[in-house]
Amino acid sequence: MKKVNFKKVLHLDDFMSDENMIMNSHIISFGDDVYHDHDFYEISYLLNGEISHIVNEKQMDLVGGDMIFIRPSDRHIFLRKDSKVKHRDILFQKDFFKTVMKFLGEDITETYNAPELPAKINVPMEKIEEIESLIEKYYLVEHENTNEKLLIAKFTLVKLMEYMEDNVKAKKDQNDQYPSWLKDLLQQMNMRQLYKEGLPSLVSRFSYDRSYMCNVFKKYMGMTMTEYLNDLRLQYAASQIKLTTGSILNISQEAGFSSVSYFNKLFKKKYGCSPKKYKSSGKLSENG
């Protein structure tokens, strides 16, 4: 992996140089391996695969569906091993962002001005498709129709912040209520390289009796460990099916399923159709 020189920072301002450009967006698959900052706010989500992201010298590993929030004061870089990995960057002009945040309320504004960034969140495929649809509408509107563009941009930002805020609140509730070992387990369960190994491997990392852990998990989460783990795997698989050319078999195995028939059964139950039909419904566009 590339070694980062944290003392060398590139400043970007070309994406939002037009004062009338309140929102801009693009899908990136290369050229993101430069440590930089900028004068605009940015919300990015990973469309497929895995990538490392460093912000303010702290590294986090991202998988498909993970969303991050970057402020003008932040310095960041993506470190990729695979050129096929893509992320959607949505850029918001600083004054426009602050105006919308003021509308949303002081509590949210304080959250996103805090020294520590909100943790990354993972967004279900249906919500990503909703944002992708809004971005497509934004670029289909004639440039002269500024009022409609403004409305779509505001709605896009509000939806993104809604996803972020819901996740922040959920994590706060989790920190207030859950036993420390359960918080650790949930964090590990959200790491694909760990949940791919399966439940026995995850549980073996803790010194508690498995039946005790299962009972406590269901009490707090309202579902079994297996159900929770399978849901994470299905979310990952759905993003890969929609956004890559990989086969259903390979994707199911990458998600951690040893049986493709079992995977198909669970997938249809969750998404209402087979993986094959889900794939044929079309990929997300690369507009912007």
N, C-alpha and C positions, 0 to 999 in steps of 0.2 A: 504494500500500500504506500502511496505517495507520502513523503515526509513534508509536513507543513511548516513554513516559516511564519510564525505568528507575528513577527515584527514587520513583515511586508504585507500591507493591506491595500488592495485595489479599491478605489471608490467608483461606484457605478451611478450614473445619473441620466444616461441616454434613454432608458426605457420610458421615463416619465418626464421628458424634457418639455413636452407641450403642456402648457398650463390647462388646456381644455381636456386633456386626457386624464380622466379621473380614475380609470381602471384599465389595466392592460393584462394580457395573459398569454402564455405560451407553454408548449410541452417541450421539455428539455431531455435530450439523450446524450449530449456531449457539451464540452466547454464549461462545465460547472465546477471544475476542480481548481478554482482560483479563490484564495482567501480574500473576501471582500466585504464591504459595507455599502449602504445606499441611503438616499434621502426619502425613500418611500417605505410603506408597510408591505409586508409580503406574507401570504399564506400559501404553503405548498403541501401537496399530498402525493405520495408515491403511487403510481398507477400499476406497477408490476415489479416482480423481483425483489431484490434486497440491495440496500446501499447504506453507507455510513455517512453521517452528517455531524459536522463539528460546528458548534456555535459558542462563541466566547471561550474557546479552548476546551470545551467539554464535548465529549463524543457520545452520540447515541446511534444505535443501529435501527434502521427503518425497514419495514416490510410493506408489501402492497396494502394500501388503505390507510397507512399512517399519515397523520397530518401534523404540521408544525407551524409555528407562528414566529415571524421575524420582524423586529422593530428597527427603525432607522439607526438606533444606537448599537445594534448587534453586528458582530462580525461572524461570517460563517462560510462554510465550504462543503461541497459534497465530494466524497471519495468513493469512486466506483471501481468495481472489478469487471463489470459486464456492461458493454456498450448498448445492450438491448434494454437496459433498465431505463424507465422514463418517469419523470415527475412533472406534475402540473404546477406552475408558478402563477399565482394571481397577485398582481401588484396594485396597490391603492395609493393614490396621491395623499400626502400627509394631511393636508387641510380637510380633504374629503373624509378621510378615515376618522379624524377627530370630531367632525360634525356628526357623523353617524353614531360614534361612541357616546357623544353627549346626549343624543336622542335615546340611546339604550339605557343610560343611567350611570350615576357616579360609581356604584359598586363595581360594575364591569370595567369602567375606565381605570379604576385603581388597580384592579387585577392585572391589567395589561401594561401598566406603567411600573409595576413592582420590580424590584431588582432581579428576582428570579422569574424566569419565563414559566408559563403554564407548561405542564408536561405534555409530551406528544400524546395524541389521541389516535385511535383507530376508528375509521369511519366505514360503515357498511357500504357495500357496492351500490345499493339503491340510492343512498344519499349522495354518493359521488356522481352517479348518473344524473341526479337532480341538479347539481352544480354545473356539470358539463352542459346540460340542456340550457341553463341560464346564460352561460358564456357564449354558447352558439347563438342564442337569440340576440345577445348584446352586439355581436359582430354582424348579424344580418340586418340590423337597423341601419338605415342610411345615416351617414356621418352628420348630416345637417339636422337630423331629428334629435337634438340634444336632450330634450325633456324625457323622451322615452329611454334613451341611453342612461340618463341619470337615474331613472326609476329602476331599471334592471340592475344597474350597478349597486344601488342602495339595497335592493332586495337580496342580491348575491352576497353582499357583505353581512347583512343581518342574518342570513341563513348560516353562513360560515361561523359567525360568532355564536349563534345559537348552539351549533354542534360543539364548539369549543367550551362554552359555558356549561352546557349540560354535563360534559365530561368532567370539568373542574369540580362541579358540585358533587357529582357522584364519587369522585376520588376523595373529596373532603369528608363526605358522609362515611366513606369506607375507612378513612384514617381515624374518624371519631369512634367508630363502632367495632370494627373487626379486630380480632386477636392479631398480634404482630406476625405470628407464623402464617396466618391466612393471607395477610397482605403480601408477605414474601412469596407465598405459593401463587397467588394471582399474578404477581409480577412475572414470575418465572413461566407461568402457563401462557403468557402473552408473547413469549419468545419462541419463534417458530422452530429454531434448532433444538429447543427443549421439548415443546409439545409434540414435535414429530417423533421423539423417542418413545412417547407413550406415558400413561399414568404410572405404571410401576416405577419407572425411572424417576419421575417427578416426586412421587411420594417418598422414595428411598432417600431423598435429600434431607428429610426431616426425621427427628427422633421419636415422633409420636406414633401410636398405634394406628394402623390404616383405618380400621372401623371407626375409631374416634374421630379421625380427620374427616372421613366421609360424612358422618353425622353432623359435625359442626359446619362443614361446607354447605350441606343442604339447608341447614337452619338459616344461615346468613344469605345464601345465594338463591334459594328457592328452586334449586335443581341439583342433580348429582354432579360429581366431578366429571364423569364420563360425558354427560350431556353438555356441560360447559366446554369441555375440551373439544368435543366434536363440532360444536358451534363455531369455535375459533378456526378449526380446520376447514369447515365449510365456507366461512367468509374468505379465507385465504384462497381456497380452490375457486370460488366464484370469481374473484378478481383475476386470477390467472386464466380461467376459461374465457372471460370476456376480453382480456387485454393481451393475450399472447397466442401464439400458434401451436403451443404444446398440445400433445394428445391428452385425452381424458384420462387414460391409464397413467401416464407419467405424472400428470397434475395431481391425481388422487394419491399416488405414492409419495410425491413431494409434500403433500399436506399431512401425511402420516397414516393413511388408510392402507391396510394390507389387503383388503378385499374390495375390488372395484364394484361388485354387485351390492355390497353393503353401503359403499359410498353413494352409488346411484340411488339407493332406497332413501338414505338420509337427505340427499340433495333434493330429491323430488318432494319430500315432505316439507322441507324448509322453503324452497323457492317455487314450488307448484308446477315444476316441469323437469324433464330429464336434463342432465348436463349437456347432452348433444343439442337439444332444442334451445337451451339457454345460450349456447355458443352461436347458434345460427341466427339469433335475434339481432346480431350486429355488434361491432366493436365501437368504442367511444371514438369520436372524431378528434382529429388533431388540429382543430381550428384555433385561431389565435396565432 
